[in-house]
């Protein structure tokens, strides 16, 4: 079970579009230093064509560098107390076209902002309570519904502003309460060279409970939370109440099943809303050396779409889960359909093969057969006639040069189906990244 779980965790990290910036923390057998400093630099190059237009004739191609820097510190002034501060910045250097027509500039210094600023207190005893207040990262499960508090700034940050309480009533059990408030832009803390970076289309807040426990070998999670989006310009006020759960069951040391599903009820303007979504994947580790795959994953995703024949809205709301969970490139195409990284009206049958030629090198090959649960109204990009979204192929390679330096290469190729307009062209999307941490 330990081997299979570790490899599953690795493939989840390979599938994320946000590289974790956290520095390595001291091991359980090492005392935490009173002050711990860390620095990281992520150099990411992205190139793509047709990703937003699906048209070879359109001026829809770009190549640019994303230079993300972070400097942070953990300070432990006393037993049970910890303060965390991190300053971040992401600059962009546009390579092609040399003068990007969307931004009218080829170098973007952008902002220096407070990425983390939190205070944490942990009680002693067999049933500890941990309180975290301030700007902090937060992810539950596989990030299905709670992962990124500001989807409009991409992988520049993923923070939440709020309060989190974690209580361990018994061994292998944890109950979390969270309350977050996210602005349309960063107005809570100082920003150097303020560019008014958009963080979300509407101001949002969320409150909820998340439980994690075990029943013998099976990991169980259950949650109940509410997200409110406040009216802005032409965007109506919306609310969604979410109840769901996740299970991870190991059939053996080499085979496990993961599944998550949730029901959503709420309002969108004057409409009643009801959504249903979930995913399932079976992960098997053959236990043999390369060239046999280290992990084989088979799975499915289903996120409801809005049925135009009903008076209510059935579209799935990804809540705080708008990030490149299943694809780094599809999120840009989604921006033309609804919103960037808006996982809704989306279904997939997928398979992933993970190879491990060495302890430092990992190769991943994956394919998605995509569809839409509901047809949509015809538009410049959408046909309005079909539900076949098409096929997506993803190839990834990662290399760990040392504990301080890692790199990865991603290539995605998408061939659109009948869900999109007739004559829609395929696209290619490539990302190369080096990540240094100290």
C-alpha positions as CSV (number, residue, x, y, z in Angstrom):
1,X,0.0,0.0,0.0
2,X,2.9,2.4,0.8
3,X,4.5,1.9,-2.6
4,X,1.2,2.3,-4.5
5,X,0.2,5.4,-2.5
6,X,3.6,7.0,-3.0
7,X,3.5,6.5,-6.8
8,X,-0.1,7.8,-6.9
9,X,1.0,11.0,-5.1
10,X,3.8,11.4,-7.6
11,X,1.5,11.2,-10.6
12,X,-0.9,13.8,-8.9
13,X,2.1,16.1,-8.6
14,X,3.0,15.5,-12.2
15,X,-0.5,16.5,-13.3
16,X,-0.5,19.8,-11.4
17,X,0.1,23.0,-13.1
18,X,1.2,24.8,-9.9
19,X,4.7,23.6,-8.8
20,X,4.8,23.5,-5.0
21,X,7.0,26.4,-3.7
22,X,7.3,25.1,-0.1
23,X,10.8,24.5,1.2
24,X,11.6,21.2,2.7
25,X,10.7,21.2,6.3
26,X,12.7,19.4,9.0
27,X,12.0,15.7,9.5
28,X,9.9,14.3,12.3
29,X,13.1,13.2,14.1
30,X,14.7,16.7,13.8
31,X,13.8,19.6,16.0
32,X,12.4,22.6,14.1
33,X,14.9,25.6,14.0
34,X,13.6,28.8,15.5
35,X,14.0,30.6,12.2
36,X,14.0,28.9,8.8
37,X,14.6,30.9,5.6
38,X,14.0,29.6,2.1
39,X,14.3,30.8,-1.5
40,X,13.0,29.5,-4.8
41,X,13.1,30.4,-8.4
42,X,10.9,28.8,-11.1
43,X,11.8,29.4,-14.8
44,X,9.0,28.3,-17.0
45,X,8.8,28.6,-20.7
46,X,5.4,28.1,-22.5
47,X,4.7,27.9,-26.2
48,X,1.4,27.3,-27.9
49,X,-0.7,27.8,-31.1
50,X,-4.4,27.7,-31.7
51,X,-5.1,27.0,-28.1
52,X,-7.8,29.6,-27.8
53,X,-9.1,29.8,-31.3
54,X,-8.7,26.2,-32.7
55,X,-7.9,28.0,-36.0
56,X,-4.6,27.6,-37.9
57,X,-5.2,30.9,-39.7
58,X,-5.7,33.0,-36.6
59,X,-3.0,35.1,-35.0
60,X,-3.2,32.8,-31.9
61,X,0.2,31.7,-30.9
62,X,2.6,32.8,-28.2
63,X,5.9,31.9,-26.5
64,X,7.0,33.5,-23.3
65,X,9.0,32.9,-20.1
66,X,7.5,33.1,-16.7
67,X,10.1,33.9,-14.0
68,X,8.6,33.3,-10.6
69,X,10.6,34.1,-7.5
70,X,9.8,33.5,-3.8
71,X,11.6,34.4,-0.5
72,X,10.1,33.2,2.7
73,X,10.6,32.5,6.4
74,X,9.2,30.4,9.2
75,X,9.7,31.8,12.6
76,X,8.9,29.9,15.8
77,X,8.9,32.3,18.7
78,X,7.7,29.8,21.3
79,X,6.4,26.3,21.7
80,X,3.3,25.7,19.6
81,X,3.7,29.0,17.7
82,X,4.8,29.6,14.1
83,X,4.7,32.7,11.8
84,X,5.1,32.3,8.0
85,X,5.9,35.1,5.6
86,X,6.5,34.7,1.9
87,X,7.1,37.4,-0.7
88,X,6.6,36.5,-4.4
89,X,6.9,37.9,-7.9
90,X,6.3,36.6,-11.4
91,X,7.8,38.4,-14.4
92,X,7.0,37.5,-18.0
93,X,9.3,37.9,-21.0
94,X,7.5,37.5,-24.3
95,X,9.5,35.8,-27.0
96,X,7.0,35.4,-29.9
97,X,5.4,37.4,-31.1
98,X,8.1,39.9,-30.1
99,X,5.5,42.5,-29.3
100,X,2.6,40.7,-27.8
101,X,-0.6,42.2,-29.4
102,X,-2.6,41.5,-26.2
103,X,-0.4,43.4,-23.8
104,X,1.5,45.8,-26.1
105,X,4.8,45.0,-24.4
106,X,7.4,42.4,-24.4
107,X,8.5,42.5,-20.8
108,X,6.3,42.6,-17.8
109,X,8.1,43.4,-14.4
110,X,4.7,43.0,-12.7
111,X,4.2,43.0,-8.9
112,X,6.0,42.1,-5.7
113,X,3.3,40.8,-3.4
114,X,2.7,39.0,-0.1
115,X,2.1,35.4,-1.0
116,X,1.9,34.1,2.6
117,X,1.4,35.9,5.9
118,X,0.0,33.7,8.6
119,X,0.3,32.9,12.3
120,X,-0.2,29.3,13.5
121,X,-0.8,27.9,17.0
122,X,-0.9,24.3,18.0
123,X,-2.1,23.0,21.4
124,X,-0.4,20.2,23.2
125,X,-2.0,17.0,24.3
126,X,-3.5,13.9,22.7
127,X,-6.3,15.8,20.9
128,X,-4.4,18.8,19.5
129,X,-6.1,21.9,18.0
130,X,-4.3,23.9,15.3
131,X,-5.4,27.4,14.5
132,X,-4.0,29.2,11.4
133,X,-5.0,32.8,10.7
134,X,-4.0,34.9,7.7
135,X,-2.9,34.4,4.1
136,X,-2.2,30.7,3.6
137,X,-2.3,27.8,1.0
138,X,-5.0,25.3,1.4
139,X,-5.7,22.1,-0.5
140,X,-8.0,19.2,0.4
141,X,-7.9,15.7,-1.2
142,X,-6.8,16.0,-4.8
143,X,-7.8,19.6,-5.1
144,X,-11.1,18.7,-6.7
145,X,-13.0,21.6,-5.1
146,X,-10.5,23.5,-2.8
147,X,-7.1,24.3,-4.1
148,X,-6.7,27.9,-5.6
149,X,-8.1,31.0,-4.2
150,X,-7.3,33.2,-7.2
151,X,-7.7,31.5,-10.5
152,X,-7.1,34.6,-12.7
153,X,-3.4,35.0,-11.8
154,X,-2.5,31.5,-13.0
155,X,0.2,29.7,-11.1
156,X,1.6,32.9,-9.8
157,X,-0.1,32.2,-6.4
158,X,-2.8,30.0,-4.9
159,X,-3.4,31.6,-1.5
160,X,-6.5,32.0,0.6
161,X,-7.2,34.8,3.1
162,X,-8.9,33.3,6.1
163,X,-9.1,31.3,9.2
164,X,-8.5,27.5,9.5
165,X,-9.0,25.3,12.6
166,X,-7.8,21.7,12.6
167,X,-8.8,19.4,15.4
168,X,-7.7,15.7,15.9
169,X,-10.4,14.1,18.0
170,X,-8.6,10.8,17.8
171,X,-5.9,9.0,16.0
172,X,-6.2,8.9,12.2
173,X,-9.0,11.5,12.3
174,X,-9.1,15.2,11.6
175,X,-11.8,17.8,11.4
176,X,-11.1,21.1,9.7
177,X,-13.2,24.3,9.8
178,X,-12.3,27.0,7.3
179,X,-13.5,30.5,6.6
180,X,-12.1,32.4,3.6
181,X,-12.6,35.7,1.8
182,X,-11.2,36.3,-1.7
183,X,-11.2,39.7,-3.4
184,X,-11.3,40.5,-7.1
185,X,-7.7,41.8,-6.7
186,X,-5.3,42.0,-3.8
187,X,-6.4,44.9,-1.6
188,X,-5.7,43.4,1.9
189,X,-1.9,43.7,1.9
190,X,0.7,46.1,0.4
191,X,1.7,45.5,-3.2
192,X,4.9,46.9,-4.7
193,X,4.5,48.1,-8.4
194,X,0.8,47.5,-8.2
195,X,-0.6,46.3,-11.5
196,X,-4.1,45.7,-10.2
197,X,-3.7,42.0,-11.0
198,X,-7.1,40.3,-11.3
199,X,-7.6,37.4,-8.9
200,X,-11.2,36.4,-9.5
201,X,-14.1,37.7,-11.6
202,X,-16.2,38.4,-8.4
203,X,-15.5,38.8,-4.8
204,X,-16.0,35.4,-3.1
205,X,-16.2,33.9,0.3
206,X,-16.4,30.3,1.6
207,X,-17.1,28.5,4.9
208,X,-17.2,24.8,5.6
209,X,-16.1,21.7,7.4
210,X,-13.8,18.9,6.1
211,X,-13.4,15.5,7.8
212,X,-10.6,13.0,7.2
213,X,-10.4,9.6,8.8
214,X,-9.9,5.9,8.3
215,X,-11.9,2.7,8.4
216,X,-9.4,0.0,8.7
217,X,-7.3,0.4,5.6
218,X,-9.7,2.7,3.8
219,X,-9.2,6.5,3.9
220,X,-12.4,8.4,4.1
221,X,-13.1,12.1,3.6
222,X,-16.4,14.1,3.9
223,X,-17.1,17.8,3.5
224,X,-19.9,20.3,3.6
225,X,-19.2,23.9,2.6
226,X,-20.8,27.0,1.0
227,X,-19.3,29.4,-1.5
228,X,-20.8,32.9,-2.2
229,X,-19.9,35.0,-5.2
230,X,-21.0,38.7,-4.9
231,X,-22.6,40.6,-7.8
232,X,-20.3,42.7,-9.9
233,X,-21.1,44.6,-13.1
234,X,-23.1,42.1,-15.3
235,X,-22.2,39.1,-13.1
236,X,-25.1,38.1,-10.8
237,X,-24.8,37.1,-7.2
238,X,-24.4,33.3,-6.8
239,X,-24.3,30.8,-4.0
240,X,-23.5,27.1,-4.0
241,X,-23.8,24.6,-1.1
242,X,-21.6,21.6,-1.6
243,X,-21.8,18.2,0.1
244,X,-19.5,15.4,-0.9
245,X,-16.9,12.8,0.0
246,X,-13.8,11.0,-1.1
247,X,-12.6,7.5,-0.6
248,X,-9.2,5.8,-1.2
249,X,-9.3,2.0,-0.8
250,X,-6.2,-0.2,-1.3
251,X,-7.2,-3.6,-2.6
252,X,-3.5,-4.7,-2.2
253,X,-0.1,-3.2,-1.9
254,X,-0.1,-2.7,-5.7
255,X,-3.7,-1.7,-6.4
256,X,-5.9,1.1,-5.1
257,X,-9.2,2.8,-6.0
258,X,-9.8,6.6,-5.5
259,X,-13.2,8.2,-6.0
260,X,-14.8,11.5,-5.1
261,X,-18.3,12.8,-5.7
262,X,-20.3,15.9,-4.6
263,X,-23.8,17.4,-4.9
264,X,-24.3,21.1,-5.3
265,X,-27.4,23.1,-4.5
266,X,-27.8,26.9,-4.6
267,X,-28.8,30.0,-6.6
268,X,-27.4,31.8,-9.6
269,X,-29.1,35.2,-9.9
270,X,-32.8,34.3,-9.9
271,X,-32.2,30.7,-11.1
272,X,-32.1,27.7,-8.8
273,X,-28.9,25.7,-9.4
274,X,-28.1,22.0,-8.9
275,X,-24.9,20.3,-10.0
276,X,-23.4,16.9,-9.7
277,X,-19.8,15.9,-10.3
278,X,-17.1,13.4,-9.4
279,X,-14.2,11.3,-10.6
280,X,-12.8,7.8,-10.1
281,X,-9.5,6.2,-10.9
282,X,-7.9,2.8,-10.4
283,X,-4.2,2.8,-9.9
284,X,-2.0,-0.3,-10.2
285,X,1.7,-0.7,-9.7
286,X,3.0,-3.8,-11.6
287,X,6.0,-3.9,-9.4
288,X,8.5,-4.5,-12.2
289,X,11.4,-2.5,-13.5
290,X,11.5,-0.2,-16.5
291,X,10.3,-0.6,-19.3
292,X,7.3,-1.9,-17.5
293,X,5.2,1.0,-16.2
294,X,5.7,1.9,-12.6
295,X,2.0,2.9,-12.4
296,X,-1.0,2.4,-14.6
297,X,-4.1,4.6,-14.1
298,X,-7.6,4.2,-15.6
299,X,-10.3,6.6,-14.7
300,X,-13.2,8.8,-15.5
301,X,-14.5,12.3,-14.8
302,X,-18.1,13.6,-14.9
303,X,-19.0,17.2,-14.2
304,X,-22.6,18.2,-15.0
305,X,-23.6,20.8,-17.6
306,X,-26.5,23.1,-17.9
307,X,-29.6,21.6,-19.7
308,X,-31.1,24.5,-21.7
309,X,-34.5,22.7,-21.6
310,X,-35.0,23.2,-17.8
311,X,-35.7,26.5,-15.9
312,X,-32.8,25.8,-13.5
313,X,-29.0,25.8,-13.9
314,X,-27.3,22.4,-13.7
315,X,-23.8,23.5,-14.5
316,X,-21.1,22.2,-12.2
317,X,-19.3,24.9,-10.2
318,X,-15.7,24.0,-9.5
319,X,-15.8,26.3,-6.5
320,X,-12.2,26.9,-5.4
321,X,-10.9,24.2,-7.7
322,X,-10.2,26.3,-10.8
323,X,-6.6,25.2,-11.6
324,X,-4.9,22.9,-14.2
325,X,-5.9,19.7,-12.5
326,X,-6.4,17.5,-15.6
327,X,-4.7,19.6,-18.3
328,X,-2.4,22.7,-18.4
329,X,-3.7,23.7,-21.9
330,X,-7.4,23.1,-21.7
331,X,-7.9,25.9,-19.1
332,X,-7.1,28.4,-21.9
333,X,-9.7,26.9,-24.2
334,X,-12.2,27.0,-21.4
335,X,-11.7,30.8,-21.2
336,X,-13.4,31.0,-24.6
337,X,-16.3,28.8,-23.5
338,X,-17.0,30.1,-20.0
339,X,-14.1,31.1,-17.7
340,X,-10.5,30.2,-17.5
341,X,-10.0,26.8,-15.7
342,X,-13.8,26.5,-15.4
343,X,-14.2,22.7,-15.2
344,X,-17.9,22.3,-16.0
345,X,-20.0,20.4,-18.6
346,X,-17.0,18.1,-18.8
347,X,-16.5,14.4,-19.0
348,X,-13.5,12.1,-19.7
349,X,-12.4,8.6,-19.9
350,X,-8.6,8.6,-19.4
351,X,-5.6,6.4,-19.0
352,X,-2.1,7.3,-17.8
353,X,1.1,5.2,-17.9
354,X,3.9,6.4,-15.6
355,X,7.4,5.1,-16.3
356,X,10.4,5.3,-13.9
357,X,13.7,4.7,-15.9
358,X,15.6,5.7,-12.8
359,X,14.9,7.2,-9.3
360,X,15.4,10.7,-10.7
361,X,13.6,10.4,-14.0
362,X,9.8,10.0,-14.5
363,X,7.9,9.7,-17.8
364,X,4.2,10.0,-18.1
365,X,1.9,9.3,-21.1
366,X,-1.8,10.0,-20.9
367,X,-4.8,10.2,-23.1
368,X,-8.3,11.6,-22.5
369,X,-11.4,10.9,-24.5
370,X,-13.4,14.0,-23.8
371,X,-17.1,14.8,-24.0
372,X,-19.7,17.2,-22.7
373,X,-22.8,16.0,-20.7
374,X,-24.9,18.7,-22.4
375,X,-25.0,20.4,-25.7
376,X,-24.4,24.1,-25.7
377,X,-25.7,27.1,-27.6
378,X,-23.9,27.6,-31.0
379,X,-21.2,30.3,-31.0
380,X,-18.1,31.3,-32.9
381,X,-16.1,28.5,-31.2
382,X,-18.9,26.0,-30.3
383,X,-21.0,24.1,-32.7
384,X,-24.1,23.7,-30.5
385,X,-24.7,20.3,-32.3
386,X,-22.4,17.7,-30.8
387,X,-21.1,16.6,-27.4
388,X,-17.8,15.1,-28.5
389,X,-15.1,17.4,-27.1
390,X,-12.3,15.4,-28.8
391,X,-9.1,13.8,-27.8
392,X,-6.3,15.0,-25.6
393,X,-2.8,13.5,-25.4
394,X,-0.4,14.5,-22.6
395,X,3.3,13.6,-22.4
396,X,5.4,14.6,-19.4
397,X,8.9,14.1,-18.3
398,X,10.4,15.1,-15.0
399,X,14.0,15.1,-13.7
400,X,15.3,15.5,-10.2
401,X,18.9,16.7,-10.5
402,X,19.2,17.1,-6.7
403,X,16.9,18.0,-3.8
404,X,17.4,21.6,-4.8
405,X,17.0,21.5,-8.5
406,X,14.2,19.8,-10.6
407,X,12.9,20.1,-14.1
408,X,10.0,19.0,-16.2
409,X,8.8,19.0,-19.8
410,X,5.1,18.8,-20.9
411,X,3.6,18.4,-24.3
412,X,-0.1,18.5,-24.9
413,X,-1.9,17.9,-28.2
414,X,-5.7,18.4,-28.5
415,X,-7.8,17.3,-31.5
416,X,-11.3,18.9,-31.2
417,X,-14.5,17.0,-31.8
418,X,-18.1,17.9,-32.8
419,X,-18.7,20.0,-29.6
420,X,-16.6,22.7,-31.4
421,X,-17.3,24.5,-34.7
422,X,-16.9,22.6,-37.9
423,X,-13.4,22.7,-39.2
424,X,-11.8,23.4,-35.8
425,X,-8.1,22.7,-35.9
426,X,-5.9,20.8,-33.4
427,X,-3.4,22.6,-31.2
428,X,0.0,21.9,-29.6
429,X,1.0,23.3,-26.2
430,X,4.5,22.9,-24.7
431,X,5.9,23.8,-21.3
432,X,9.5,23.5,-20.0
433,X,10.3,24.3,-16.4
434,X,13.3,24.4,-14.1
435,X,12.7,24.8,-10.4
436,X,15.4,25.7,-7.9
437,X,14.8,25.8,-4.1
438,X,17.1,26.4,-1.2
